[in-house]
Amino acid sequence: MERIVIKVGSAVLTQDNHIAKERMMNLVSLIAEARKKYDVVLVSSGAIAAGYAALKLDRSKQIGKKAIAAAGQPILMTSYKKKFDIYEIDTAQILLTEDDFDSRKRTKMFREIIDAHLTHGILPIVNENDISSTPEQLFGDNDQLSANIAYAIDANLLIILSDIDGYYDKDPSKHTDARIFKTLDTLPKGVLEAEATPNNDFATGGIVTKLKAADFLMKHGKKMFLSNGFDLGFTREYLMEGKHTRGTLFVPKTTDKDT
């Protein structure tokens, strides 16, 4: 069975500092269906946004952000559990930092934990450990985290669900003639140096962090699919029917040796 990682951002999961229950339910339904065909690992943002509803501290300060994340993580996981219980899917929480990928021993440990969960039908839900880590130990966004997880566990595909339909040649909110890229094996020059501009107060990424995730995976022979998290129909079509009607697929560059 192929292995996939699905990453969902705060902009999709939360609205007005609360869990967007309908959108989360749609995601859970998609994952339940996908598990019939794939081993699935979920990387989920949303703890800080969920926690802010209960604890309105200054999230621009390190301690405030950590306290909010600590309050929000159980809210997020409880929401997931209630919805996955409908499908009789057990879940597990895994919190990681960059350090977990710098040590072979630690990487091997969390990989074996994820393998054990998948073998026994448990859905691993991963998030960055905002609480106990230092700034030097953080990826800073779950796009980078999900890409590293996909590579570490030898997943066949990373799916990033965001507030955009895919990757465009220009900003579609400013240019009516913006064209979406359907498939890319090379990123346009200079895009990784652009400034990250998240569209949500609680998001830490933006299109640049997603492109960095795609670049990392393409260089390591892996694929990434960037799609809209508000309308999961395109992702469902791609995963379950092999139809690519919307969204951007990033693929490793082929060589003469590959063809």
N, C-alpha and C positions, 0 to 999 in steps of 0.2 A: 504493500500500500504506500503510495506517495505521501510525502510529508510536506505540509505547508504551514507558514506562519501568517497570521492575520493581525495587522496592527490597526487600531482605531484611535483617533485623536479626540481631544477634549471638545473641539468644536462640534463633533458629531454626537458625542455621548452626553453632553450637558447643555442646558439652556437656562438662562437666568439663575445661575449658581445652583442648579438642581440637576439631578439625573434626568435626562430626556427618556422617560420610560418607554414610549412607543418606539423610538429609534433603537434603544437597547434591545427591546423585544424582537425587533426586526433582525438585528445582528445575531441574537441568540438563535432565532429560527434558521437563519442562514448557516450558522455553524453546526446546528443539529443536523441539517440536511447534508452539509459538506462532510461530516464525520462518517457518513455511509460510504464515502469514496476515498477519503483522505485521513491521515493522522493530522490533527489540528492543534497548533499552539497559538494562544491568543496573547498578544501584547496590548495592554490597555492603559491609556491615559485616563484622566478624570478624577484622580484622588484629590488634587488640590482644589479643583473646581467644586467638587462635592463637599469637601471640608470647609470651604469658605462660607457655605450656607450656615454651618454650625458655629464657626469660629472666625469672626471677621477681624483678623489681624492684618498687619501690613505685610503682604506677600512679597514685597520687594526686598525685605530684610530676611537674612538667612534663617534666623530662629522663627520668625513668623511663618515663613514658608514651610519649615519643617513641622511646626506645630499644626498647621492647617493640613498638611499631608497626613500626619498621624491621625488626625480626626477623620479625614476623608477616606482613608484606605478601607476601614471596616464598612463604611457606608457604601462604598463602591462594590466591595466583595459581597455584601449582603444583598444588594440589588441584583448582582449577577446570580447568586445562589438561588434566589427566589424564582428567577426566570428559567435557569437551567434545570431546576427541580421539576418543572413542567414536563421536560423531556427525559427526566430521570438520568440526567448527566451530572456526575460528581465533578467537582472542581478542586483545584489546588492553587495556592498563592505562592509565587516565587518572586522575590525582590532581589535585584542585581545592581551592581555598579561596574564601572570600567575595570576595577581591580579584579573582578571575577573572570575577565577575559585576558588579563596580563599574566596570570599564573596557570601553567598547564594543569597543575593539580586541582585548582579551583574550577577551571573550565571543565575538566573531566568529571568533577563531582556534580556540577549542576546539569551537565549533559546526561549523566547516568540517572539523575533524579527525574529529568524530563522523560527519558527513555522508559523508566519504570512506570511513570504515570500513564504514558501512552499505551504501554503494554497491558495495563490493567484497566483501560477504558476511562481514565480520568483526564479531564481537560486542564492542562496547565495554563494559568493566567499570570502573565509576567508584567511587572512594572519596574521602573527604576527606583532604587531605594533612596528616596529623598531624605529619609529620617536620620539614619545613622552615618551617612557618608559625609565626607568633606567636599568642598567645591572641586578639588582636584580629582576626585574619584567618580565624578558624574559625567555621563554622556552629555547631559543638558537637554536632550530631547529623545523621545521614544522612537523616532525614525532611525536614528543611529543605533539605538539599542536593538531594535527589531532586526536590522540588517545583520548585526553581529551575531544575534541568536540564530538567524536563518543559516548563516555560514557555519556556526559552531555545531549545530545539530544536524548539519547536512540536509537541510530542507530543499525541496525541489523548487519552491517558489515562495516569495514574500508578497503579500497583498497589503497595500497601504490604503486604508479607507479615509478619505479626507473630505473637506468642504469644497473640493473642486472636481471637475469631471475627469481631469487628466492633466498632462503637461502641454501647454500651448506655446506657440512661437512668440507670443506677446500677451500681455495682461488682458484677458477677455473682459474684465470689468471696465477697461478703459478703451479698448479697441474692438469695434464691432466686426472687423475682418480677421480677428484672431483665429488661427488654425490649430486644431489639436493634433498632436503627433500620435499616430496609432501605434507604431512600433519604432523603437530606437535601439541601435547598438553602439552609438557614439553620442556623447553629449555635446551640444554646441559650445564653442570655445568661450571661456570666461564666465560661464554661468555659475560655476562653483564658488567664484569669488564675490558674487553679488551678496547684498545684505539680506539676511533672513527677515521676512516680514509676515509674521503670523497674523491671521485675521480675527483671532479670538484673544481676549484678555488673559485667558488661562493657558493658551497654547504657548509652546516654547520653540516651535519650529517655523514652518513656512515652506514654500516651494524649494528653497535652497537646501534645506536639510533632507528633503525627500530625494532631491537629485544627488546629494552626497551618498545617501543610502543606496540609490540605484547604481551609482558609480562604483561603490565598494563591491556590490554583488556582481556586477558585470565583469569587473576585473578578477573576480574569484569564480567565474564560470556559472553564476546563478542568475535566475530571472526575477524580475519584480514587476508587479502590476499595480498601477496607480489608478484608483477609481473613486467614484462619488459614494460617500458613506450615508448620504441622505436618501439615495435611491439605489438599493442593492440589487436591482434587477440585472444590471449589466455584469456585476460580479458573479451573480448566480448563474447567468448564462455562460460566462467564461469557464467557471469551475465545473458546472454540472453537464453542460452541453458542448463545451469546446468552441462556443461562438464568441467572437471578439467584435462586438458592435460599438462599444464605447469604452473609454479608458485608454491609458498608455501602457504598453508592454515594453519593458526594458530587457533586452536580451544580450548575452555575451557576443562579442564580435567574432564572426566566423573567420577562419583562415583557410588557406588552400588545403591544409592538412585535415581540416574538419569536413570539407566538402568532397 
